[in-house]
Structures are given as C-alpha cells and as structure tokens.
C-alpha cells in the first residue's frame, strides 16, 4: 500500500474526487462491535446489538459483497450471525461505526482508488478507540488503496457529498477543539476540498456537545442526487436540535451547489411513536444506506411514519428496492444504518 503523508497530502500533485454513495459499489465495509462494556457489559443486550448488525450485513450481502472487519477471535460469532455471504476480514475493532472509523474512498485523477484517513479519535476522545483508530489504515492496506492521511480529525458521518463537487457538513463537529484545535473553518474547508476534490462547501451549524458525534449531518440531511436533498426531523421541534435543523434548511434555501443549482429539499418527518423508548434513540429516516440495487432504511414501529418514509424513499430512488428493517439496537445507540456502513466504489 502506498501512502501519502500529512505533509504531501496537501501538495499540488494530489487530485482526487469522492464518488456519490449511489455510484456502483465494489463492496460495503462494516465493523464488528467487539467491546461489551460499550453496551453495558456482556449479556443479552450486547448480544442483541451483534445480532442486529449481523442481520443488516446479511441483508446487504444479498445484493453486493460485504466485508466485516473483525479480529479473528470474533469470527465464529460473526459468521454465525452474519451468514455465509459476508466476508470476515481480520481487522481488530472496538465498535461498529464503520462510517466514522473507516476510510472515505475517493478516486484519483488517474482513476486509482484511494482511502482518506481522517485519523478517527473517538468523536473527540469521548470513547476509547485503540483499535478503531487503525481501521482506516488497515482497510486501505487490505484493499491495496493509496492511503491519504488527512491533517484533519473527523468522521465520514460528519460529511455529506453529492459526487458532483458539493460537500455539506456541520460546523459543530469539524470546527471543534476536540478534533481540530486551533484550525479555523477556512483552514478546515481548504483541507477537505483538497482531500475530497469538492468545489462547493456548504456549512450548517449543527449541535455541539449534545450527542457523541457533535451533530453529524448524516443524522438529518442527505443528498439523494445533485440538487436534491432529503431532510428528517420531528415536526414542530423547538429544541436546540430543531432550531439547528431549521437554520440548516434556511441556509440551504439560499445556497447553490457546485454546478450553480438551487436545492430542492424533501422533508420526511421522523418517527414520533417508535417501539424503542431509549433516550438516545435516533428516529430519523435520513440515516439510510444506498447499496447496489437496494436502499436500506429503518422501520421504527411507527406505522404511519414508517409507511410515509418507505413511499418517499421509493419515489426518490426508483431504481432501488426499498428494504425496511428493524434496527432498533443500532438506533438506540445514537447512530443508524448509514453510520455502520461504508461504501467502497467499484
């Protein structure tokens, strides 16, 4: 594996572009939850988290290759819960949030695959991450990708891109001393433009310090395609989250993308009558994953909201089969389907 250092990553000879999630995938990467203490210790709840992740991996593997990063000692249980179609790769993990700990794949100017390593630090050192800190480099090595080591610290769930030059992100998690001390928004934007090959960068405020991610954008707003966004929030939410979401929508109403297009935003209300009553339960339908031929989205047990989300996502993605899944154990822990997956482009 060749590697581009932090210093040379900023050089003029580095040219890359990040493909859209909707572009064809070579595989989906996932990570095995290997630390019982994160989930209250060994026992039924931790096992149910593993079962839920395994069920998602098996569903995605029906349509495209899935590689599960897991230390060899966890392969037996992972094989049992994921099924025979999921490849187990001997990469040690702490937790399951591959979108954040794993690399962001890009294509260089000559078409080579590269992996951007944002040097994951446990969302600003909020969670122990001795193994997760190395997942991006280990995945890059496994697939033979060029490793682009960013001077920034951050997570893949903290950026949303359309594959056509536009990047959307929250200031709350990037312009934050727990990740990038001393760096201004302009400096962070410069590094992101270089790493991802984007031309238009749109900042929304986000919410700082209220969840482990400091307000990842993929929890509420996503690109469907260039010029078209989907947004999910609680109707009439007057909390700090709701105010930040309304401010984000106001910013997007005035913004244009890299090609000068204005944005159309389709709103999908979050579930309000979900099965789970966990305090950390993420009920946003925006945190879905677009795979080869299928889109994977949560089913929260709120019949009206689930049906509306399924219909809307099907209309917006007519070339994808909509697979709606009970993923409560993942969403109870502050993330979702998008947070535990990372696409490797074809």
C-alpha positions in Angstrom: 0.0 0.0 0.0 1.3 3.4 -1.0 0.8 6.2 1.5 0.5 10.0 1.2 1.7 11.7 4.3 0.0 14.6 6.0 2.5 17.0 4.5 2.4 15.7 1.0 -1.3 15.2 1.1 -1.6 19.0 0.6 0.7 19.0 -2.4 -0.5 20.1 -5.8 0.0 16.7 -7.3 -2.8 15.2 -5.2 -6.0 15.3 -7.2 -9.0 13.2 -6.2 -12.8 13.2 -6.3 -15.2 11.5 -3.9 -18.0 9.4 -5.7 -21.6 9.5 -4.7 -22.9 6.8 -2.4 -25.3 6.0 -5.2 -22.5 5.1 -7.6 -21.8 1.3 -8.0 -20.0 -0.3 -5.1 -17.3 -2.9 -5.1 -18.4 -3.8 -1.6 -19.8 -2.5 1.7 -17.5 -2.3 4.7 -18.8 -2.9 8.2 -17.1 -3.3 11.6 -17.9 -5.8 14.4 -18.9 -4.4 17.9 -16.2 -6.1 20.0 -16.4 -4.2 23.3 -19.1 -5.4 25.6 -18.5 -2.5 28.1 -19.8 0.0 25.5 -23.2 -1.8 25.7 -23.4 -2.3 29.5 -21.2 -5.4 29.6 -21.6 -9.0 28.4 -25.2 -10.2 28.2 -28.4 -10.2 26.3 -28.3 -6.6 25.2 -24.8 -6.7 23.8 -25.7 -9.9 22.0 -28.8 -8.3 20.5 -26.6 -5.5 19.2 -24.4 -8.0 17.5 -27.4 -9.9 16.1 -28.9 -6.7 14.7 -25.7 -5.8 12.9 -25.3 -9.3 11.6 -28.8 -9.2 10.2 -28.1 -5.9 8.4 -24.9 -7.4 6.9 -26.7 -10.4 5.7 -29.4 -8.2 4.0 -26.8 -6.1 2.2 -24.9 -9.2 1.1 -27.9 -10.3 -0.9 -27.1 -7.5 -3.3 -23.4 -6.8 -3.1 -20.2 -8.1 -1.4 -19.9 -7.2 2.3 -16.6 -7.2 4.2 -16.9 -7.3 8.0 -13.8 -6.1 9.9 -13.4 -8.2 13.0 -10.5 -9.7 14.9 -10.1 -13.4 14.3 -11.3 -14.2 17.8 -14.7 -12.8 16.9 -15.0 -14.6 13.6 -17.0 -17.6 14.9 -19.8 -15.5 16.4 -19.7 -13.0 13.5 -20.0 -15.9 10.9 -23.0 -17.3 12.8 -24.8 -14.0 12.9 -23.9 -12.6 9.5 -24.3 -15.8 7.5 -22.1 -17.3 4.8 -22.2 -14.5 2.3 -20.4 -11.9 4.4 -16.6 -11.9 4.2 -14.8 -11.7 7.5 -11.6 -9.7 7.4 -9.1 -10.0 10.3 -9.0 -6.3 11.3 -9.4 -5.6 15.0 -12.3 -3.3 16.0 -13.7 -1.6 19.2 -17.1 -0.7 17.9 -19.4 -0.9 14.9 -19.4 2.6 13.5 -17.5 2.0 10.2 -18.8 5.2 8.6 -16.8 7.1 11.2 -13.7 5.0 11.9 -13.2 3.7 8.4 -11.8 5.5 5.4 -13.6 7.6 2.9 -12.9 6.2 -0.6 -12.0 8.6 -3.4 -10.7 8.2 -7.0 -7.5 10.0 -8.0 -7.2 11.8 -11.3 -5.7 8.7 -13.0 -8.6 6.5 -11.7 -6.8 4.8 -8.9 -8.7 4.1 -5.7 -7.5 6.0 -2.6 -8.7 6.0 1.0 -8.8 9.2 3.0 -7.9 8.6 6.6 -9.4 11.3 8.9 -7.5 9.9 11.9 -10.5 8.9 14.0 -10.2 9.9 17.6 -13.4 8.6 19.1 -15.5 11.6 18.3 -13.2 13.9 20.2 -12.0 11.3 22.7 -15.5 10.6 24.0 -15.0 6.8 23.6 -11.9 4.6 23.9 -10.7 3.7 20.4 -7.3 2.0 20.4 -8.3 -0.4 17.6 -10.8 1.8 15.8 -8.1 4.4 15.3 -6.3 2.0 12.9 -9.3 0.7 11.0 -9.0 3.2 8.1 -5.3 2.4 7.6 -6.0 -1.4 7.9 -8.9 -1.3 5.4 -6.8 0.7 2.9 -4.0 -1.8 3.2 -6.4 -4.7 2.8 -7.8 -3.4 -0.5 -4.5 -2.0 -1.8 -5.7 1.6 -1.9 -3.5 4.6 -1.6 -3.8 6.0 1.9 -4.3 9.7 2.1 -3.6 10.8 5.7 -5.6 14.0 6.3 -4.2 16.7 8.6 -7.8 16.8 10.0 -9.5 14.7 12.5 -13.1 13.8 11.8 -15.5 11.2 10.7 -17.2 10.0 7.5 -20.6 10.6 9.1 -19.7 14.2 9.5 -19.7 14.9 5.8 -22.3 14.5 3.1 -21.4 14.8 -0.6 -23.2 14.5 -3.9 -20.4 13.1 -6.1 -20.6 16.1 -8.3 -18.4 18.6 -6.4 -20.6 19.6 -3.5 -20.0 19.0 0.2 -22.3 19.5 3.1 -21.1 19.4 6.8 -21.8 20.7 10.3 -19.6 23.3 11.9 -20.3 21.8 15.3 -18.2 18.6 14.8 -15.4 19.9 12.5 -14.7 23.4 13.9 -14.2 21.9 17.3 -11.2 21.8 19.6 -11.9 18.2 20.5 -10.9 17.3 16.9 -9.2 20.2 15.2 -7.8 22.5 17.8 -6.5 25.8 16.5 -7.9 25.4 13.0 -10.3 27.9 11.5 -13.3 27.0 9.4 -11.5 28.3 6.3 -8.5 26.1 7.0 -10.6 23.0 7.6 -12.5 23.7 4.4 -9.3 24.0 2.5 -8.1 20.6 3.7 -11.5 19.0 2.9 -11.5 20.5 -0.6 -8.1 19.0 -1.3 -8.8 15.6 0.2 -12.2 15.1 -1.5 -12.0 17.1 -4.6 -15.1 19.2 -3.9 -15.7 22.7 -5.2 -18.7 24.0 -3.2 -18.7 23.6 0.6 -21.9 24.4 2.5 -21.7 24.7 6.3 -24.7 24.2 8.6 -24.5 25.0 12.3 -25.1 21.5 13.8 -25.4 20.9 17.6 -22.3 20.8 19.7 -21.9 18.7 22.8 -25.4 17.2 22.9 -24.5 13.8 21.4 -21.3 11.8 20.9 -20.9 13.0 17.3 -21.4 16.7 18.0 -24.2 16.8 15.4 -23.3 14.6 12.4 -25.0 15.8 9.2 -26.0 12.2 8.1 -28.4 12.1 11.0 -30.7 14.6 9.5 -29.9 15.7 5.9 -28.7 13.7 2.9 -28.1 14.0 -0.8 -30.5 12.0 -2.9 -28.7 13.3 -6.0 -27.1 16.6 -7.1 -29.5 19.3 -6.4 -31.9 17.2 -4.3 -31.8 16.6 -0.6 -33.8 14.7 2.0 -34.3 16.1 5.5 -35.8 14.3 8.5 -36.7 15.9 11.8 -39.5 16.0 14.4 -42.4 18.2 13.2 -42.6 21.4 15.3 -39.4 20.5 17.2 -38.4 23.6 19.3 -35.4 22.0 20.9 -31.8 23.0 20.2 -31.8 20.2 17.6 -35.0 21.5 16.0 -33.7 25.1 15.9 -30.4 24.0 14.3 -32.3 22.0 11.7 -34.5 25.0 10.8 -31.4 27.1 10.5 -29.8 24.5 8.2 -32.9 24.5 5.9 -32.7 28.3 5.8 -29.1 28.1 4.7 -29.8 25.5 2.1 -32.7 27.6 0.7 -30.2 30.3 -0.2 -27.3 28.1 -1.3 -26.3 26.7 -4.6 -24.3 23.6 -5.4 -21.0 23.3 -7.3 -22.8 23.5 -10.7 -25.0 26.5 -9.7 -28.1 24.5 -9.0 -30.5 25.6 -6.2 -31.5 22.8 -3.8 -34.8 21.1 -3.6 -35.4 19.6 -0.1 -37.9 16.9 0.5 -38.8 16.6 4.2 -39.7 13.2 5.8 -40.9 13.5 9.4 -39.0 11.5 12.0 -40.9 8.8 13.9 -42.8 10.0 16.9 -44.4 6.7 18.1 -41.4 4.3 17.8 -41.1 1.0 19.6 -38.0 1.9 21.5 -38.2 4.5 24.2 -34.4 4.8 24.7 -33.2 8.3 25.5 -30.6 8.1 22.7 -32.9 6.6 20.1 -32.3 8.2 16.7 -35.7 8.2 14.9 -34.5 10.0 11.7 -35.3 8.3 8.4 -32.4 10.2 6.8 -29.9 7.8 8.2 -30.3 5.2 5.5 -27.8 3.5 3.2 -27.9 3.2 -0.6 -26.4 0.0 -1.9 -26.3 -1.8 -5.3 -29.9 -2.2 -6.3 -31.3 -1.6 -2.9 -31.8 1.0 -0.2 -31.7 0.0 3.5 -33.8 2.1 5.8 -35.1 1.8 9.4 -38.6 0.6 10.4 -39.3 2.0 13.8 -42.7 0.6 14.6 -44.5 3.9 13.9 -46.8 2.6 11.2 -47.7 6.0 9.7 -44.2 7.4 9.7 -42.6 4.1 8.5 -45.1 4.0 5.6 -44.5 7.6 4.6 -40.7 7.2 4.7 -40.9 4.0 2.6 -43.1 5.6 0.0 -40.9 8.8 -0.2 -37.6 6.9 -0.4 -39.1 4.7 -3.1 -40.2 7.7 -5.1 -36.8 9.4 -4.8 -34.9 6.2 -5.6 -37.0 4.5 -8.2 -34.1 2.3 -9.3 -33.6 0.8 -5.8 -35.6 -1.8 -3.9 -36.6 -0.4 -0.5 -35.5 -2.8 2.3 -37.1 -1.6 5.6 -35.5 -3.3 8.7 -36.0 -3.3 12.5 -32.6 -1.9 13.5 -33.6 -0.6 16.9 -30.5 -1.8 18.7 -28.3 0.3 16.4 -30.5 3.4 16.5 -30.8 3.1 20.3 -27.1 3.8 20.5 -27.1 7.2 18.7 -26.5 6.0 15.1 -28.1 4.2 12.3 -27.8 2.1 9.2 -25.7 4.7 7.4 -23.4 5.0 10.5 -22.4 1.3 10.4 -21.7 1.1 6.7 -19.1 2.5 4.3 -19.1 2.0 0.6 -16.1 1.1 -1.4 -16.6 2.3 -5.0 -16.3 0.0 -8.0 
